[in-house]
């Protein structure tokens, strides 16, 4: 039996960082992410959704590349939303952030993701955990 502990903090944004995620879309994203994680045998620990971006903490099996997983998560969720709302043209930004996480960082990361709204409201952000756009 293969034993693995490959933890990742993933961050991605809506197209042009538009605040497109309302309560209905948030629930659709959560539903889609849960289904995709289950289908790919990915362990989802936390999902923090803001109006213009998403933070996710997962454990990926060693058989799945991070970029492959993110492609599935973003593609599946945007299709899921657009099929359910034909007037929607929901899209994710192409880029994403992926950070490997050591076990001793897990409690701090969980707290950060769970309290996204408070962090943004008080401007107490960790810049390296929020950047998802390509730096020029």
N, C-alpha and C positions, 0 to 999 in steps of 0.2 A: 504494500500500500504506500502510495506517495504521500509524503507529508510536506505541506507548504504553508507559509505565512507571507503572503505578498499583498501588503496593504497599500492602497492608493487613495489620495485625495484628488478628486477630479473637479474641475471648474470649467464651465462653458457658458456662453452668453447667447441671447437672442440676436438675430441679425441686426447689425448696426446698434446693438445694445438698446434697442427699443423696449420700453416697458410694456410688453405684450401679454404678460402672464397674470391673468386675473384668477379668482378662486376656481372657476370652472376649468380653465386650462391647467391650473396647478393640480387639480385632482386627476385630470387626464394624463398629465405627465407622470404623476405618482403611479397610476394604474399601469401605464405602458412600461415604466422602468421596472416595476415589480415583475411583470410578465417576461420582459427581456432578461432580467437577472436570473429568473427561474429557468428559462430555456437554455441559458448559457452556463448554468451552474456557478454563478457568481454570488458571493455573499454580500448583501447590501446591509451596511450597518446604520447609515444615516443619509438622509436626503434633505437638503435645505434649499428651498425655492424662493427666490425673490422675483419681483416683476420683470427684471431684465437679465437674470443669470441664475445658475444652479451650482450648488456645491454638493458633492457626493463622496461618501467614504465607503469603499468596497475592499473586498479581498478577491483578487482574481486568481483563478487556477493558472499554473504555469503553461498551460496549453493555449492560452488566449493572450494575444498581444494587446497592450493598453489601447493602441490606436484602433484596433479591430473592435474592441468592446465599445469605445466611445462612438465609433461610426455606427454601430448597431443601436446604441442607446439614443443617439440624436436622430438617426434616420427613422427608427421605429416610432419614437414619440411624436415627431413632426407629422408623419403619415397618419398616426392614430388620431391626432387632433384634426388634421385637414379632412380626413374621411368623415369624421363625425360632424364637422361643420364645413359644408361645401363653400361657404362664403369666406372661409378662413384661408389665409396664405401664410400660415405660421412657418417660420424658418429659423434655424440656428445659425450662428456665426460659424464659419469653417474652422477657425482655430479653437484650441482648448488648452487648459493647463493640466498637467499630471505631475503629482508629487508623491514620491515613495515615502511611506510613513513607518517609523520605528515603533515598536509596541509601547515604549514609554511615552510617546506623543499622543496616543489614542485618546486618553481622557480630555486633554486640552483641545484636540481637534473636534471631538464630539460636542464639547461645550460651545466651541466657535460656530459650528454648523447649526446646532440647535437654536442658537441665539442670533441668527443673522439679522433679523429685523431690528433688534436692539443695537447691535454693532453698527448698522447703517444709520439708524436714527441718531446715535450719539457720536458718529464719526470715529468710532474706535475700531478701525479696520487694520488688519495685518496686510500691508501692501503686497507682500509676496504671495498671499493666499487669494488675493482679489484680481490680480492681473491675468487677463486672458487674451488681450489683444496683442498682436505682433508688435514688438518694439522696433522702431526705426532709428 
